[in-house]
Amino acid sequence: MKAVFFDVGETLVDEERYWRLLAEHVGVGPQVLWAALGVTIERGEEHTAMWPLLGIERPSAWDELTYVRADLYPDAIGCLEALRGAGLFVGIAGNQTSALERWAREEALPADSISSSASIGVRKPDAGFFERIVELAGCEPGQIAYVGDRVDNDVIPAAAAGLVAVHVRRGPWGRLQRAEGHAHLIVDSLAELPGALASVR
């Protein structure tokens, strides 16, 4: 193993505050928004499908809200630092706007590469997204792990691209989608990741 790349939402970042702000912006209770999100996950649809389900146009605030450092999961920074300390190339790459890259750099997140789908030019699960990760890592696909919470967007396409697919079971997708039979590794927290990856190096 030479490189590890991370998804962002519900992998490095707890998006509960983000969803609460969106619910407030569109004038529904958070529980209503989460229920609609759960329906879209069960249907295998993108989360944007919840807006017509609620009879609401896609809010402009969707692209305007940004993360704050407090949104990071408590195990995120320690995991990134541990992997870099072990000599691995650490990358962050998710389906976000370019605001993700600015935020991650402003927060000085310990990563060697920070990319968004906006800068890559394609969104997961497109194979081109993972091809770009291989280019950024500068090594063979089988020497790269991709860590994410979604089986459909992270695990399956990463494995199809020849990467080591790691599923982290947290957040709505991480709990509702089953990774068994798809992921090379399954962890319940990023604190487990450095040790788990050592077994596949």
N, C-alpha and C positions, 0 to 999 in steps of 0.2 A: 504494500500500500504506500503510495507516494502523495496522494492528495485527497482531501475531503471537502466537498461542497455542501452548503446548507441552503435549503429552502428558508423562507422568512416567516410568514404568518403561521402561527401555531407550531412552529419548529423552534425558532429563536425568540419569537415575539408572541406574547399572550395578547390576543386581539379582543379580549372582552371589553376593555374601555372603548375601543374603536367601534364595536358594534353598538354599545350603549349610546355613543354620540350620534351614530347614524339613526338609531331609533328615535332619539330626541329630535333630530333634524327633520325627520319625515312625519313626526307626530304620532308614533305608535309606541306602545309599551315594549320594552326589551324582550319580554317573554313572547310577544306576538312575532317579533322579528326572528327570534330564535326558532319558533315553531315553523315559520315559513322556510327558514334555512334548512331545518331538519327534513322537511318535505322534499326540497330540491335535492338534498343529498341522497335520500332514499330513491328518488327517481333517476339518479345518476346524471343530473343536470348541473350546469354551472350555477354558482351562487347568484349570478345576476338574474336568473329566472325567478327569484323570489319577488322581484319588484312587480311584474305583472300579476303574480299570484296574490299580492296584496293590493292590486289596483293602483299602484304608485309608479310614476315615471322614475327612471334611474336618476337618483339625486346628484346634483352637481357636486355636493360635498364629498361624494365618493372618491374623487381624485384629489380633493383638497386636504383631507385629513392626513396628518402625519403621525408617526410614532414619537414617543418620548422615551427617555432611557428607562423610566420606571416600567415600561411595557415589556422589557426584556424578561424572559423567564429567569429565575434565580440561578439556574445551572448553565445559562448560555455562555457568559463570559469565561467562566472557569473551564468549560469544555473547549472553547476556541483557543484559550491560552495553553491548555494541556496538549492539544494536538500540535500547535505550533512549536511548543517546547520539545515535542518528540521528533521534530524535524520534518513534519508533514506540511505540504502546501495547503493552506486553508482558504477556501473561497465562499462567498455568499452570492447566491443567484436565485432570484424569485420572480414571480409574475407581479411586478410592481411598476410604478412610474419611475422616472428618473429621480424623483424626490427621495426614494429609498437610498440611492447612492449618496446623495448629499447628506442625508441624515446619518448614515453609517459612518461616513468620513468625519462628520462633525463630532460624532460620539467617539471617534477613534476606536472603533471596534477592531479587535485583533484579528485581522484577515489580510491575506496577501492579494486578494482579488475581490472586488465588489461590483456586481452587475445586476441590472434589472432587465426584464423582458423588453422594456422600452429601448434600452441601448443595444441589446442583442438583436432586436428586430423581429423576433418570433416569441410566442408564448408557449409554455408547457401546455399540453404534452407533446408539442411538435418536436420531431426528432432533431430539427435544426438547433433547438435550444441546447440539447445535450451535446451535439457536435461542437458547439461553441465552448462548452465547458471543457471538453477534451483539448481544444486548442489553447484555452487559457491555462490549463494545468500543465501542458507540455509533456504529457506522458501517455502511455497506452490506456485505453478505456478501463481495462481490468485492474489498473492500478489506482483507480479513482472511486471513491465512495460518494454517493449522493444521498443526503439525509433529508427526509420530508415526512409530513404527517398524512399526505393524501396518497392512497393507493393508485387512483386513476391518473393523477397529474404528476406524481413523483416516482413512486415505486415501479410501476409497470413500464413507463417509458424509459426510466433510467436503466432498468435491467435489459430492455430491448436494445439499448444503445451500447450494451456491453459493460456498463458500470456496475459496481457493487451497490445494490439498492438496499437502503436502510430505512425502516419504518419506525417513526417515533409515535407511540400511542398516546396522543393528547390532543385536545381541541375536538371540535365536533366531527371532523372527518376522521381523525385518528382513532376515535372511539367507535364510530359507526361503520367504517369500512374495514374489511378483514384483509390482512396482508399475508396470512399463511398461504404458502404455495406461490407467492409472488416475490416476497422480500428475501434477500440473503440473510439479513439480520433484522431482528425486532427488539426495540428497547422501549422502556417506559419513561426514561428521562435521558437527558444528554449527559448526566453524570455517569451513566453506564457506558457511554459510547467509547471513550478511549480504550477501556479494557476489552470491550466487545470487538473492536476493530483489530486489536492485537492478535486475536485468534484467527484472523483471515489475512494477515500480512504475509 
